[in-house]
Amino acid sequence: MNRFLISLLAVSLLVGMLSMNAFAADLEITIKVTPRVLVLDSEGTLVTVHTDIAYYAVDTASLTLNGIPIAWTKADARGNLVAKFNQDDVKDIVAPPSVALELSGTTTDGTSFSGTDTIVIK
């Protein structure tokens, strides 16, 4: 009887944990991409993404912008994540007149997050 109860408890616990993971919603963040107008024949070097998620909470190695890996990151004056991406890599995937850019990644506790901003392409 004890083995049965212990097994039932273990199975119930496992099912509960799996169901919490299956229904966990991704975190939506707000981002702002600069430059706001990206000129394809310009000489810039970086595209910057400002966010409203705390820098310390982000697994920075997980960050991508439309699949492009980060160049580097930092915290802004408020402690929020600022991500930098190679401008030539961004130019390779965009076309006029505009593009929606999505920053995605995971937090240090494994929660997925993303945010989208649209910029003009010339």
N, C-alpha and C positions, 0 to 999 in steps of 0.2 A: 504494500500500500504506500509506503514512504517513497519508494522508487517511482511509482506512478505519479504521485503528487509533485515530486521534484521534477520529473520529466515534463509534466503538464505546465508547471510554473516556468521552466526553461523555454518551452515552446511558446508560451504566451508572451514572455518577455521578448523573445526574438521576433515574433510577429509584430509586436508593438513597436519595436525599434525600427523594423523595416518599413512599417506603414508611416511612421513619422518622417523617415527619409524620403519615401515615395511622394509624399504630399508637401514637402518643404518647398516653398516658393523661392524663386530667385529674387535677389535684392535688386531693385531698380534704383539707380543713382542718377543724379543730374550732372551733366558734363557740359563744358564750354570749350570748343576747339578754336585755336588761333594758329595761323591767321584766319580771319573770317572769310577772306577772299584769297584763294590760292591761284596764283598765276603760274601756268605750267612752264613758261620760259623764264621764270624768275630765278635768282641766285640764292634763295634762302637755304638754310641747312636743316631746320627742325620744325616739326608740327608739335604744338603743345596742347595738352588736354588738362584742363583744370576740373577738379571734381569736388563733390561734397561728402566724400567718404574719408574717414580718418586714415592717415598714412600708416600708422602703427597696426591697423587692422587688416592690411592688404598683403597678400603673398605677391610681392612685386614681380617675381619671376613668372607668374601666371598671366601677366597683362599682355593683351594684344589689341590692336586697332584694326578692325576688319582683317584680322589674321596676321598683321604685321607685328613682330616682336618689338618690345620697348628698346629704346636706345639707353635711356637712364630715367631715374625718378628722383623726386625730392618731396619734402613737405613744404607747403606754403606757410604764410604767417599764422594761419589759423590751425595748422597741423593737418590739413587735408592733403590728399595725394595730388601731385602734379606729375604727369607722365609725358616724356618727350619721345618723339618718333622721328626717324630719318625722313626728311622731306622728299627725297628722291624715291624712297620706297612707297610713300603715299601717292606721289605723282604717277607712279606706275599702275595704280589701280583705279584712278579717277578719270572722269571725262566731264566736259561742260554739259549742261549749265550748272549743275549742283550735284552734291553727293551727301548721303547720310553716312556718317562715320560712327561706328559702334565700338566703344571701349568695353572690353570684357575681361574678367579675371575671377579669382577666388579670394576669399578672405583667409586669414590665418587659421580659422576654424573650419575651412572647407566649404563655406557657403558661396555659391556662384553669384556674381553680380554683373550688371551691364548698364550702360547708359548711351544714348544716341544724341548726336547733334548734327545739323545740316550746315554745310558751308557752300559758298559759291565757287565755281571753277571757271577760270578764264584762260 
